[in-house]
Amino acid sequence: MRAEKGFTQASLAAAMSASGSPIERGYVQKLESGKHQLSDDMLERLCQALACEPWEIVPQRYRLSDADVEALTIHRRLLLADPARRERWIETGEDALKAVEKP
């Protein structure tokens, strides 16, 4: 997710440092390699830096299935979309449901 959002390890560490004590690039590297556990505080800081939700980073902590994560991701995208785009997505989804529900 870090790379997808355009962060290097160093820039993510800097962004996480903005909401608390300083974080080094090595800490981010250890998180990514699994050598460091992600505390609740650090998860919150990471989510702030990446503008995401905790379940997007550690779905297993919330016992979410892949389908749950997909549904929550779609829901989040709808909430964050501009109103015109959101309306088009809803209309498209309604049309798709009607087609599926036809006998």
BAVEXPA-335688 format. One record per atom (N, C-alpha, C, CB): residue number from 1; residue in three letters; atom name; x, z, y. Coordinates in nm, 3 decimals, decimal comma, always signed. Glycine has a CB too. Layout:
// BAVEXPA-335688
ATOM   pos   code   site        xx        zz        yy
ATOM   NUM    ALA     CA         X         Z         Y
...
// end
This chain:
// BAVEXPA-335688
ATOM   pos   code   site        xx        zz        yy
ATOM     1    MET      N    +0,083    +0,000    -0,119
ATOM     1    MET     CA    +0,000    +0,000    +0,000
ATOM     1    MET      C    +0,088    +0,000    +0,126
ATOM     1    MET     CB    -0,094    +0,121    +0,000
ATOM     2    ARG      N    +0,201    +0,068    +0,120
ATOM     2    ARG     CA    +0,290    +0,077    +0,236
ATOM     2    ARG      C    +0,329    -0,063    +0,283
ATOM     2    ARG     CB    +0,416    +0,159    +0,203
ATOM     3    ALA      N    +0,379    -0,144    +0,191
ATOM     3    ALA     CA    +0,424    -0,278    +0,227
ATOM     3    ALA      C    +0,308    -0,365    +0,274
ATOM     3    ALA     CB    +0,495    -0,345    +0,109
ATOM     4    GLU      N    +0,191    -0,351    +0,208
ATOM     4    GLU     CA    +0,072    -0,428    +0,246
ATOM     4    GLU      C    +0,031    -0,400    +0,390
ATOM     4    GLU     CB    -0,044    -0,397    +0,152
ATOM     5    LYS      N    +0,056    -0,278    +0,435
ATOM     5    LYS     CA    +0,019    -0,239    +0,572
ATOM     5    LYS      C    +0,131    -0,268    +0,671
ATOM     5    LYS     CB    -0,017    -0,091    +0,576
ATOM     6    GLY      N    +0,243    -0,328    +0,623
ATOM     6    GLY     CA    +0,351    -0,369    +0,712
ATOM     6    GLY      C    +0,452    -0,261    +0,744
ATOM     6    GLY     CB    +0,293    -0,419    +0,837
ATOM     7    PHE      N    +0,459    -0,157    +0,664
ATOM     7    PHE     CA    +0,554    -0,049    +0,688
ATOM     7    PHE      C    +0,676    -0,063    +0,598
ATOM     7    PHE     CB    +0,487    +0,087    +0,664
ATOM     8    THR      N    +0,790    -0,030    +0,653
ATOM     8    THR     CA    +0,908    -0,006    +0,571
ATOM     8    THR      C    +0,906    +0,142    +0,537
ATOM     8    THR     CB    +1,043    -0,048    +0,646
ATOM     9    GLN      N    +0,993    +0,186    +0,449
ATOM     9    GLN     CA    +0,998    +0,329    +0,419
ATOM     9    GLN      C    +1,034    +0,409    +0,545
ATOM     9    GLN     CB    +1,101    +0,357    +0,307
ATOM    10    ALA      N    +1,125    +0,355    +0,624
ATOM    10    ALA     CA    +1,167    +0,424    +0,747
ATOM    10    ALA      C    +1,055    +0,429    +0,850
ATOM    10    ALA     CB    +1,290    +0,355    +0,807
ATOM    11    SER      N    +0,983    +0,320    +0,867
ATOM    11    SER     CA    +0,876    +0,320    +0,967
ATOM    11    SER      C    +0,758    +0,407    +0,922
ATOM    11    SER     CB    +0,828    +0,176    +0,994
ATOM    12    LEU      N    +0,734    +0,414    +0,792
ATOM    12    LEU     CA    +0,628    +0,502    +0,742
ATOM    12    LEU      C    +0,668    +0,648    +0,763
ATOM    12    LEU     CB    +0,599    +0,475    +0,593
ATOM    13    ALA      N    +0,793    +0,680    +0,736
ATOM    13    ALA     CA    +0,842    +0,816    +0,759
ATOM    13    ALA      C    +0,826    +0,853    +0,906
ATOM    13    ALA     CB    +0,990    +0,830    +0,716
ATOM    14    ALA      N    +0,857    +0,761    +0,996
ATOM    14    ALA     CA    +0,843    +0,787    +1,139
ATOM    14    ALA      C    +0,695    +0,808    +1,176
ATOM    14    ALA     CB    +0,903    +0,671    +1,221
ATOM    15    ALA      N    +0,608    +0,726    +1,121
ATOM    15    ALA     CA    +0,464    +0,740    +1,149
ATOM    15    ALA      C    +0,411    +0,872    +1,096
ATOM    15    ALA     CB    +0,385    +0,622    +1,088
ATOM    16    MET      N    +0,456    +0,913    +0,978
ATOM    16    MET     CA    +0,413    +1,041    +0,922
ATOM    16    MET      C    +0,468    +1,158    +1,004
ATOM    16    MET     CB    +0,459    +1,054    +0,776
ATOM    17    SER      N    +0,586    +1,140    +1,062
ATOM    17    SER     CA    +0,647    +1,244    +1,143
ATOM    17    SER      C    +0,571    +1,270    +1,272
ATOM    17    SER     CB    +0,790    +1,208    +1,176
ATOM    18    ALA      N    +0,493    +1,172    +1,315
ATOM    18    ALA     CA    +0,418    +1,185    +1,440
ATOM    18    ALA      C    +0,313    +1,296    +1,432
ATOM    18    ALA     CB    +0,352    +1,054    +1,475
ATOM    19    SER      N    +0,268    +1,330    +1,311
ATOM    19    SER     CA    +0,163    +1,432    +1,298
ATOM    19    SER      C    +0,215    +1,563    +1,238
ATOM    19    SER     CB    +0,050    +1,378    +1,213
ATOM    20    GLY      N    +0,345    +1,588    +1,254
ATOM    20    GLY     CA    +0,401    +1,713    +1,202
ATOM    20    GLY      C    +0,551    +1,714    +1,207
ATOM    20    GLY     CB    +0,355    +1,736    +1,060
ATOM    21    SER      N    +0,610    +1,792    +1,120
ATOM    21    SER     CA    +0,756    +1,802    +1,118
ATOM    21    SER      C    +0,817    +1,670    +1,073
ATOM    21    SER     CB    +0,801    +1,917    +1,024
ATOM    22    PRO      N    +0,943    +1,646    +1,111
ATOM    22    PRO     CA    +1,008    +1,519    +1,079
ATOM    22    PRO      C    +1,016    +1,492    +0,928
ATOM    22    PRO     CB    +1,148    +1,518    +1,137
ATOM    23    ILE      N    +1,001    +1,367    +0,893
ATOM    23    ILE     CA    +1,010    +1,322    +0,754
ATOM    23    ILE      C    +1,117    +1,213    +0,748
ATOM    23    ILE     CB    +0,872    +1,269    +0,700
ATOM    24    GLU      N    +1,200    +1,221    +0,648
ATOM    24    GLU     CA    +1,308    +1,123    +0,630
ATOM    24    GLU      C    +1,262    +1,009    +0,539
ATOM    24    GLU     CB    +1,434    +1,191    +0,571
ATOM    25    ARG      N    +1,327    +0,896    +0,553
ATOM    25    ARG     CA    +1,298    +0,780    +0,468
ATOM    25    ARG      C    +1,314    +0,816    +0,320
ATOM    25    ARG     CB    +1,389    +0,662    +0,505
ATOM    26    GLY      N    +1,411    +0,898    +0,289
ATOM    26    GLY     CA    +1,436    +0,938    +0,151
ATOM    26    GLY      C    +1,318    +1,010    +0,089
ATOM    26    GLY     CB    +1,556    +1,027    +0,144
ATOM    27    TYR      N    +1,243    +1,083    +0,170
ATOM    27    TYR     CA    +1,123    +1,151    +0,120
ATOM    27    TYR      C    +1,020    +1,049    +0,074
ATOM    27    TYR     CB    +1,063    +1,245    +0,229
ATOM    28    VAL      N    +1,000    +0,945    +0,155
ATOM    28    VAL     CA    +0,905    +0,839    +0,119
ATOM    28    VAL      C    +0,952    +0,770    -0,008
ATOM    28    VAL     CB    +0,890    +0,735    +0,235
ATOM    29    GLN      N    +1,080    +0,745    -0,018
ATOM    29    GLN     CA    +1,137    +0,681    -0,137
ATOM    29    GLN      C    +1,111    +0,767    -0,261
ATOM    29    GLN     CB    +1,288    +0,657    -0,119
ATOM    30    LYS      N    +1,129    +0,898    -0,250
ATOM    30    LYS     CA    +1,105    +0,988    -0,364
ATOM    30    LYS      C    +0,957    +0,993    -0,400
ATOM    30    LYS     CB    +1,156    +1,129    -0,332
ATOM    31    LEU      N    +0,869    +0,987    -0,300
ATOM    31    LEU     CA    +0,726    +0,982    -0,330
ATOM    31    LEU      C    +0,692    +0,857    -0,410
ATOM    31    LEU     CB    +0,643    +0,986    -0,199
ATOM    32    GLU      N    +0,744    +0,744    -0,364
ATOM    32    GLU     CA    +0,714    +0,617    -0,430
ATOM    32    GLU      C    +0,770    +0,611    -0,572
ATOM    32    GLU     CB    +0,770    +0,502    -0,348
ATOM    33    SER      N    +0,883    +0,674    -0,594
ATOM    33    SER     CA    +0,945    +0,670    -0,727
ATOM    33    SER      C    +0,890    +0,779    -0,819
ATOM    33    SER     CB    +1,095    +0,685    -0,715
ATOM    34    GLY      N    +0,804    +0,866    -0,766
ATOM    34    GLY     CA    +0,747    +0,972    -0,847
ATOM    34    GLY      C    +0,837    +1,093    -0,862
ATOM    34    GLY     CB    +0,715    +0,920    -0,981
ATOM    35    LYS      N    +0,945    +1,100    -0,787
ATOM    35    LYS     CA    +1,038    +1,213    -0,795
ATOM    35    LYS      C    +0,994    +1,330    -0,708
ATOM    35    LYS     CB    +1,177    +1,170    -0,754
ATOM    36    HIS      N    +0,893    +1,308    -0,627
ATOM    36    HIS     CA    +0,841    +1,413    -0,538
ATOM    36    HIS      C    +0,689    +1,417    -0,553
ATOM    36    HIS     CB    +0,882    +1,387    -0,389
ATOM    37    GLN      N    +0,632    +1,536    -0,560
ATOM    37    GLN     CA    +0,488    +1,552    -0,566
ATOM    37    GLN      C    +0,429    +1,543    -0,425
ATOM    37    GLN     CB    +0,450    +1,686    -0,631
ATOM    38    LEU      N    +0,312    +1,488    -0,414
ATOM    38    LEU     CA    +0,244    +1,472    -0,285
ATOM    38    LEU      C    +0,152    +1,591    -0,261
ATOM    38    LEU     CB    +0,165    +1,339    -0,281
ATOM    39    SER      N    +0,189    +1,677    -0,168
ATOM    39    SER     CA    +0,106    +1,793    -0,134
ATOM    39    SER      C    -0,018    +1,746    -0,057
ATOM    39    SER     CB    +0,186    +1,897    -0,052
ATOM    40    ASP      N    -0,115    +1,834    -0,046
ATOM    40    ASP     CA    -0,236    +1,800    +0,030
ATOM    40    ASP      C    -0,203    +1,770    +0,176
ATOM    40    ASP     CB    -0,338    +1,915    +0,023
ATOM    41    ASP      N    -0,114    +1,848    +0,235
ATOM    41    ASP     CA    -0,074    +1,827    +0,374
ATOM    41    ASP      C    -0,006    +1,691    +0,391
ATOM    41    ASP     CB    +0,021    +1,939    +0,421
ATOM    42    MET      N    +0,083    +1,658    +0,301
ATOM    42    MET     CA    +0,153    +1,530    +0,311
ATOM    42    MET      C    +0,059    +1,414    +0,282
ATOM    42    MET     CB    +0,273    +1,527    +0,213
ATOM    43    LEU      N    -0,038    +1,434    +0,192
ATOM    43    LEU     CA    -0,137    +1,330    +0,166
ATOM    43    LEU      C    -0,217    +1,302    +0,292
ATOM    43    LEU     CB    -0,230    +1,372    +0,050
ATOM    44    GLU      N    -0,254    +1,408    +0,363
ATOM    44    GLU     CA    -0,328    +1,390    +0,488
ATOM    44    GLU      C    -0,245    +1,314    +0,591
ATOM    44    GLU     CB    -0,370    +1,527    +0,546
ATOM    45    ARG      N    -0,118    +1,349    +0,602
ATOM    45    ARG     CA    -0,030    +1,280    +0,698
ATOM    45    ARG      C    -0,008    +1,135    +0,658
ATOM    45    ARG     CB    +0,105    +1,352    +0,707
ATOM    46    LEU      N    +0,005    +1,112    +0,529
ATOM    46    LEU     CA    +0,023    +0,976    +0,479
ATOM    46    LEU      C    -0,101    +0,891    +0,509
ATOM    46    LEU     CB    +0,053    +0,977    +0,328
ATOM    47    CYS      N    -0,218    +0,950    +0,487
ATOM    47    CYS     CA    -0,343    +0,878    +0,515
ATOM    47    CYS      C    -0,357    +0,847    +0,663
ATOM    47    CYS     CB    -0,462    +0,961    +0,468
ATOM    48    GLN      N    -0,318    +0,940    +0,748
ATOM    48    GLN     CA    -0,322    +0,914    +0,893
ATOM    48    GLN      C    -0,231    +0,798    +0,928
ATOM    48    GLN     CB    -0,282    +1,040    +0,973
ATOM    49    ALA      N    -0,111    +0,800    +0,874
ATOM    49    ALA     CA    -0,013    +0,694    +0,905
ATOM    49    ALA      C    -0,060    +0,558    +0,855
ATOM    49    ALA     CB    +0,123    +0,728    +0,843
ATOM    50    LEU      N    -0,119    +0,555    +0,736
ATOM    50    LEU     CA    -0,161    +0,427    +0,675
ATOM    50    LEU      C    -0,304    +0,388    +0,710
ATOM    50    LEU     CB    -0,146    +0,435    +0,525
ATOM    51    ALA      N    -0,374    +0,475    +0,782
ATOM    51    ALA     CA    -0,515    +0,452    +0,818
ATOM    51    ALA      C    -0,597    +0,420    +0,693
ATOM    51    ALA     CB    -0,527    +0,335    +0,921
ATOM    52    CYS      N    -0,591    +0,513    +0,598
ATOM    52    CYS     CA    -0,664    +0,496    +0,474
ATOM    52    CYS      C    -0,722    +0,630    +0,430
ATOM    52    CYS     CB    -0,574    +0,437    +0,365
ATOM    53    GLU      N    -0,788    +0,630    +0,317
ATOM    53    GLU     CA    -0,850    +0,750    +0,262
ATOM    53    GLU      C    -0,766    +0,802    +0,146
ATOM    53    GLU     CB    -0,995    +0,720    +0,215
ATOM    54    PRO      N    -0,770    +0,932    +0,120
ATOM    54    PRO     CA    -0,689    +0,989    +0,010
ATOM    54    PRO      C    -0,715    +0,922    -0,125
ATOM    54    PRO     CB    -0,717    +1,136    -0,001
ATOM    55    TRP      N    -0,840    +0,890    -0,155
ATOM    55    TRP     CA    -0,872    +0,830    -0,284
ATOM    55    TRP      C    -0,809    +0,692    -0,301
ATOM    55    TRP     CB    -1,021    +0,819    -0,301
ATOM    56    GLU      N    -0,770    +0,629    -0,190
ATOM    56    GLU     CA    -0,704    +0,499    -0,200
ATOM    56    GLU      C    -0,560    +0,514    -0,247
ATOM    56    GLU     CB    -0,708    +0,426    -0,065
ATOM    57    ILE      N    -0,503    +0,630    -0,223
ATOM    57    ILE     CA    -0,363    +0,655    -0,260
ATOM    57    ILE      C    -0,353    +0,719    -0,398
ATOM    57    ILE     CB    -0,295    +0,745    -0,156
ATOM    58    VAL      N    -0,436    +0,819    -0,424
ATOM    58    VAL     CA    -0,431    +0,892    -0,551
ATOM    58    VAL      C    -0,571    +0,903    -0,613
ATOM    58    VAL     CB    -0,369    +1,033    -0,531
ATOM    59    PRO      N    -0,628    +0,792    -0,660
ATOM    59    PRO     CA    -0,763    +0,798    -0,715
ATOM    59    PRO      C    -0,775    +0,894    -0,834
ATOM    59    PRO     CB    -0,807    +0,659    -0,758
ATOM    60    GLN      N    -0,666    +0,911    -0,909
ATOM    60    GLN     CA    -0,671    +0,999    -1,025
ATOM    60    GLN      C    -0,696    +1,145    -0,985
ATOM    60    GLN     CB    -0,541    +0,989    -1,104
ATOM    61    ARG      N    -0,659    +1,183    -0,864
ATOM    61    ARG     CA    -0,686    +1,318    -0,816
ATOM    61    ARG      C    -0,835    +1,344    -0,802
ATOM    61    ARG     CB    -0,616    +1,342    -0,683
ATOM    62    TYR      N    -0,908    +1,239    -0,780
ATOM    62    TYR     CA    -1,052    +1,250    -0,757
ATOM    62    TYR      C    -1,131    +1,202    -0,878
ATOM    62    TYR     CB    -1,092    +1,169    -0,634
ATOM    63    ARG      N    -1,062    +1,175    -0,987
ATOM    63    ARG     CA    -1,122    +1,130    -1,112
ATOM    63    ARG      C    -1,211    +1,007    -1,091
ATOM    63    ARG     CB    -1,203    +1,242    -1,176
ATOM    64    LEU      N    -1,158    +0,911    -1,017
ATOM    64    LEU     CA    -1,233    +0,789    -0,989
ATOM    64    LEU      C    -1,192    +0,678    -1,085
ATOM    64    LEU     CB    -1,210    +0,745    -0,843
ATOM    65    SER      N    -1,289    +0,608    -1,133
ATOM    65    SER     CA    -1,262    +0,491    -1,217
ATOM    65    SER      C    -1,223    +0,374    -1,126
ATOM    65    SER     CB    -1,385    +0,454    -1,306
ATOM    66    ASP      N    -1,175    +0,268    -1,186
ATOM    66    ASP     CA    -1,141    +0,148    -1,109
ATOM    66    ASP      C    -1,266    +0,094    -1,038
ATOM    66    ASP     CB    -1,080    +0,038    -1,201
ATOM    67    ALA      N    -1,380    +0,102    -1,105
ATOM    67    ALA     CA    -1,506    +0,055    -1,044
ATOM    67    ALA      C    -1,544    +0,141    -0,924
ATOM    67    ALA     CB    -1,620    +0,055    -1,148
ATOM    68    ASP      N    -1,523    +0,272    -0,935
ATOM    68    ASP     CA    -1,551    +0,361    -0,822
ATOM    68    ASP      C    -1,463    +0,326    -0,703
ATOM    68    ASP     CB    -1,530    +0,509    -0,862
ATOM    69    VAL      N    -1,334    +0,306    -0,729
ATOM    69    VAL     CA    -1,241    +0,272    -0,621
ATOM    69    VAL      C    -1,281    +0,141    -0,556
ATOM    69    VAL     CB    -1,096    +0,263    -0,675
ATOM    70    GLU      N    -1,320    +0,042    -0,637
ATOM    70    GLU     CA    -1,362    -0,087    -0,582
ATOM    70    GLU      C    -1,486    -0,070    -0,494
ATOM    70    GLU     CB    -1,391    -0,187    -0,696
ATOM    71    ALA      N    -1,584    +0,007    -0,541
ATOM    71    ALA     CA    -1,707    +0,029    -0,463
ATOM    71    ALA      C    -1,677    +0,102    -0,333
ATOM    71    ALA     CB    -1,810    +0,108    -0,545
ATOM    72    LEU      N    -1,593    +0,204    -0,338
ATOM    72    LEU     CA    -1,558    +0,278    -0,216
ATOM    72    LEU      C    -1,480    +0,191    -0,119
ATOM    72    LEU     CB    -1,476    +0,403    -0,251
ATOM    73    THR      N    -1,395    +0,106    -0,172
ATOM    73    THR     CA    -1,317    +0,016    -0,087
ATOM    73    THR      C    -1,409    -0,083    -0,015
ATOM    73    THR     CB    -1,212    -0,061    -0,170
ATOM    74    ILE      N    -1,505    -0,138    -0,087
ATOM    74    ILE     CA    -1,602    -0,230    -0,025
ATOM    74    ILE      C    -1,682    -0,157    +0,082
ATOM    74    ILE     CB    -1,696    -0,291    -0,132
ATOM    75    HIS      N    -1,726    -0,036    +0,050
ATOM    75    HIS     CA    -1,803    +0,044    +0,145
ATOM    75    HIS      C    -1,721    +0,070    +0,272
ATOM    75    HIS     CB    -1,846    +0,177    +0,081
ATOM    76    ARG      N    -1,596    +0,107    +0,255
ATOM    76    ARG     CA    -1,509    +0,134    +0,371
ATOM    76    ARG      C    -1,490    +0,008    +0,455
ATOM    76    ARG     CB    -1,372    +0,187    +0,324
ATOM    77    ARG      N    -1,470    -0,106    +0,390
ATOM    77    ARG     CA    -1,454    -0,232    +0,463
ATOM    77    ARG      C    -1,579    -0,264    +0,543
ATOM    77    ARG     CB    -1,423    -0,346    +0,367
ATOM    78    LEU      N    -1,696    -0,240    +0,484
ATOM    78    LEU     CA    -1,821    -0,264    +0,555
ATOM    78    LEU      C    -1,832    -0,175    +0,678
ATOM    78    LEU     CB    -1,942    -0,241    +0,463
ATOM    79    LEU      N    -1,796    -0,048    +0,662
ATOM    79    LEU     CA    -1,805    +0,045    +0,775
ATOM    79    LEU      C    -1,711    +0,008    +0,888
ATOM    79    LEU     CB    -1,775    +0,187    +0,728
ATOM    80    LEU      N    -1,595    -0,045    +0,854
ATOM    80    LEU     CA    -1,494    -0,075    +0,956
ATOM    80    LEU      C    -1,509    -0,216    +1,015
ATOM    80    LEU     CB    -1,357    -0,061    +0,896
ATOM    81    ALA      N    -1,590    -0,299    +0,953
ATOM    81    ALA     CA    -1,605    -0,437    +1,000
ATOM    81    ALA      C    -1,682    -0,442    +1,132
ATOM    81    ALA     CB    -1,676    -0,523    +0,894
ATOM    82    ASP      N    -1,656    -0,547    +1,208
ATOM    82    ASP     CA    -1,734    -0,564    +1,330
ATOM    82    ASP      C    -1,878    -0,593    +1,290
ATOM    82    ASP     CB    -1,676    -0,678    +1,421
ATOM    83    PRO      N    -1,975    -0,559    +1,375
ATOM    83    PRO     CA    -2,117    -0,570    +1,339
ATOM    83    PRO      C    -2,161    -0,708    +1,291
ATOM    83    PRO     CB    -2,200    -0,531    +1,456
ATOM    84    ALA      N    -2,112    -0,813    +1,353
ATOM    84    ALA     CA    -2,154    -0,948    +1,312
ATOM    84    ALA      C    -2,106    -0,980    +1,171
ATOM    84    ALA     CB    -2,100    -1,054    +1,411
ATOM    85    ARG      N    -1,982    -0,945    +1,142
ATOM    85    ARG     CA    -1,928    -0,970    +1,009
ATOM    85    ARG      C    -2,002    -0,885    +0,906
ATOM    85    ARG     CB    -1,776    -0,939    +1,005
ATOM    86    ARG      N    -2,028    -0,760    +0,939
ATOM    86    ARG     CA    -2,100    -0,670    +0,850
ATOM    86    ARG      C    -2,237    -0,729    +0,816
ATOM    86    ARG     CB    -2,116    -0,530    +0,913
ATOM    87    GLU      N    -2,306    -0,780    +0,915
ATOM    87    GLU     CA    -2,439    -0,838    +0,892
ATOM    87    GLU      C    -2,431    -0,959    +0,799
ATOM    87    GLU     CB    -2,503    -0,879    +1,027
ATOM    88    ARG      N    -2,330    -1,046    +0,818
ATOM    88    ARG     CA    -2,314    -1,162    +0,729
ATOM    88    ARG      C    -2,288    -1,118    +0,586
ATOM    88    ARG     CB    -2,198    -1,252    +0,778
ATOM    89    TRP      N    -2,204    -1,016    +0,568
ATOM    89    TRP     CA    -2,174    -0,965    +0,432
ATOM    89    TRP      C    -2,300    -0,910    +0,366
ATOM    89    TRP     CB    -2,065    -0,856    +0,438
ATOM    90    ILE      N    -2,379    -0,837    +0,444
ATOM    90    ILE     CA    -2,501    -0,778    +0,389
ATOM    90    ILE      C    -2,598    -0,889    +0,348
ATOM    90    ILE     CB    -2,568    -0,684    +0,492
ATOM    91    GLU      N    -2,615    -0,989    +0,433
ATOM    91    GLU     CA    -2,704    -1,101    +0,400
ATOM    91    GLU      C    -2,656    -1,173    +0,275
ATOM    91    GLU     CB    -2,714    -1,199    +0,518
ATOM    92    THR      N    -2,528    -1,197    +0,265
ATOM    92    THR     CA    -2,471    -1,265    +0,148
ATOM    92    THR      C    -2,495    -1,181    +0,023
ATOM    92    THR     CB    -2,321    -1,290    +0,168
ATOM    93    GLY      N    -2,475    -1,051    +0,034
ATOM    93    GLY     CA    -2,497    -0,962    -0,080
ATOM    93    GLY      C    -2,642    -0,959    -0,122
ATOM    93    GLY     CB    -2,451    -0,823    -0,047
ATOM    94    GLU      N    -2,733    -0,958    -0,026
ATOM    94    GLU     CA    -2,876    -0,959    -0,058
ATOM    94    GLU      C    -2,915    -1,088    -0,128
ATOM    94    GLU     CB    -2,960    -0,940    +0,070
ATOM    95    ASP      N    -2,861    -1,200    -0,080
ATOM    95    ASP     CA    -2,889    -1,329    -0,145
ATOM    95    ASP      C    -2,837    -1,330    -0,288
ATOM    95    ASP     CB    -2,826    -1,445    -0,064
ATOM    96    ALA      N    -2,720    -1,275    -0,309
ATOM    96    ALA     CA    -2,662    -1,269    -0,443
ATOM    96    ALA      C    -2,747    -1,181    -0,535
ATOM    96    ALA     CB    -2,519    -1,216    -0,438
ATOM    97    LEU      N    -2,794    -1,068    -0,484
ATOM    97    LEU     CA    -2,878    -0,981    -0,566
ATOM    97    LEU      C    -3,009    -1,050    -0,604
ATOM    97    LEU     CB    -2,908    -0,850    -0,491
ATOM    98    LYS      N    -3,069    -1,121    -0,510
ATOM    98    LYS     CA    -3,194    -1,193    -0,540
ATOM    98    LYS      C    -3,172    -1,296    -0,651
ATOM    98    LYS     CB    -3,248    -1,262    -0,413
ATOM    99    ALA      N    -3,060    -1,365    -0,645
ATOM    99    ALA     CA    -3,030    -1,467    -0,746
ATOM    99    ALA      C    -3,011    -1,403    -0,882
ATOM    99    ALA     CB    -2,905    -1,546    -0,707
ATOM   100    VAL      N    -2,947    -1,289    -0,888
ATOM   100    VAL     CA    -2,921    -1,220    -1,015
ATOM   100    VAL      C    -3,049    -1,160    -1,072
ATOM   100    VAL     CB    -2,816    -1,111    -0,996
ATOM   101    GLU      N    -3,137    -1,112    -0,985
ATOM   101    GLU     CA    -3,258    -1,043    -1,029
ATOM   101    GLU      C    -3,370    -1,138    -1,071
ATOM   101    GLU     CB    -3,307    -0,954    -0,919
ATOM   102    LYS      N    -3,356    -1,267    -1,043
ATOM   102    LYS     CA    -3,459    -1,364    -1,083
ATOM   102    LYS      C    -3,467    -1,371    -1,235
ATOM   102    LYS     CB    -3,430    -1,506    -1,024
ATOM   103    PRO      N    -3,590    -1,373    -1,288
ATOM   103    PRO     CA    -3,606    -1,381    -1,435
ATOM   103    PRO      C    -3,569    -1,517    -1,490
ATOM   103    PRO     CB    -3,750    -1,349    -1,474
// end
